[in-house]
Amino acid sequence: MFVQMSELRVAGKAAALLASLVWFTAGAGELKPYAGDPVPPPLRLQDLRGASHDLDSLRGKVVIVNFWASWCAPCRQEMPSLWRMQKALRNPALLVVAVNVGDREPVIRAVLPAAIQRDFLVLMDPSRVAFREWRIRAFPATYVIDTRGRIRYVWYGARQWDNRESLGAMRRLLLHKQ
């Protein structure tokens, strides 16, 4: 069946609205070790200023790669908890990479709070190349990459990242430099 992109956007907005209704009752489950191929797909994208970035260049850091879209309410609701987690851990070896899927720079700047634009590495995937390579099936989709560049955790859907369990998992990755 052929579906117009506009129909997908409407369906996506409806799904985002439904997901936002359960935001406060979900998103705090246990982070379980990732069981798939631990080698992440390539991630080479531009930031909001046009500079190119490559995930491989971030080895040695714990990198949280969060795929999101401007129309996704749960994505926008989740962002502040990622920011609070980063602030709570206060570790330069932790980096949040927010990958916007499908939008251009002016839209991204309009929807992201200034603190997140300043403190996260915000990358743009307007043509959805990374979206396809990473096989994203839901928004938000978050991958936790260890210091060796291996996927350790994956979470599909919104999550409160500044809860005790998530903070503990990130601290362990940062301490053990696995």
N, C-alpha and C positions, 0 to 999 in steps of 0.2 A: 504494500500500500504506500502511495506517495503522500507525504505530509509536508505542507508548506512550512517554511521556517517561522512564519508568523503564528501558525497553529501550534508549533512546538513552543514558542515563547509564551503563548497564552496557557498552554498545558503546564509549562514550567512554572509560571506565576501561580497557577492554582495549586500545584504541588508544593511550592514554597510556602503559600499561605497555610495549607494544611500542616506542613511540617512545623511552622512557627507556632501553631496552636499547641503542639506537644513539646515545645522547647523546654519548658520548665519541669516537665516530668521525665524527660529523657536526657541523654547526653552526659550522664555521670557513671556509666557502666565501666566495668573493668577493662583496662587496656590489656589486650592479650598479645603475646609475641606474634609477629607476622610469620605466616607459614609458607608464603609463596617464594618466588625467586627474590632473593635479597638484593640483587643488583637493580638499582632503579634505571628506568629508561633515561635517555639524554634529556637534559633541560637546558636549553640555550635560548634565552629571551632577552628583550630589552626592558630596562626600567623606565620610570616616568620621565626621565631626562634624556632617554635615548641611548644610554650606555648599555653595552652587551654584558651579560652575565652567564656563567656556565656552572652548573651544580658541581661538576668535578673540581672546580677551583676552590670549593668550600670544604674540602676534606680537612679533617682536624677539628671541625666544629660539629656540634649537634644541630642539625638543620630540620626545622619543621616546615614542610612544604604544604601550603594550604591552597587548594584550588577553590575559587569562588566566582560568583557572577553578581553583577550589580542588581539584577532583578530578584535575587535570591534573599528573601528576608532572613532565613536562618543563618545564611552566610554572614550577613551584616550584624546579626545579633551575637554571633560567635566571636567576631573579631576582638571586641574589648576583653574577652576572657583570655585570648591569646596574648594580648598586650599586657594584661595584669600578670599573667604567668611569667612573661619575659621580665617584667619589672620586679616581681617577687624573687626571681632567681638571680638577678643582677650578675650575670656571668657573660663575659664577652665571647665565650665559646659556644653560646646558644644564639641561633639566628632564626627568626621567623621570615620565611619567604612566602609572600602572599601573591599567588598567580591568578590574575584576573583572566577569565575566559570570555572572549567575545566582544569586549568593549575597547574603546579608544581612550587615550589619555584624559581628555576633558571630562568624560563621564566618570572615570575612576576617581579623579581628583574631587569631583562634586560629591561622590557618595562616601569616600573614606575620610574619617576624622584626621585632622592635621597631625595629631600625635602618632597615629598609625603610619601615615605617609612618611613621617620623620624617622620612626624607630624600626620599621619593618623594611625589608627589601621587597618592594612592590614591583612585580614583573607583569608584562602584558603579553597575552596570547590571543590577539584579535582574530587571527585566522584559524585558531583552535588546533594548531599542530601538536603542542604538548598535550592538550586534552585528549587527542586521539592516541598519541604514543603511550600515554600513561593509562589509557583505557578507563577514563573516568566515567562512572555510571551514575553518580549522584553528587549533588552539591549540598554542603561543602564536602570535600574529600581531603583528608589530611594524612600526610605521610611523615613519620618521624624517622630521620636518617641519622645513624650514629657517626662517630668521628672517622670511621673507616669507609664511610660512604655506602653503608648497607642499610636497607629498610629494616627497621626494628618493630615499628607499630604502624597500623593503618586504622583510621577511623572514618567511616562514612556517615554523614549527617552532622548536625550541630552537636557541640560538646562544650561543657564548662571546663576549660583547660586550666583554670586556676584553682581547681579543687585539690584536696590533699593527695589523692591517688595519682593524678596527672603530675603534680609537682614532684612527688616522690619518684616516679618513673624517669622524669627528666633529670633529677638530681643524680640518680644512679648512673644514667648514661654519661653525665658530665664528670662524675667522680671516677668512673672505671675506665673511661676513654677506650671502650671496647672496640 
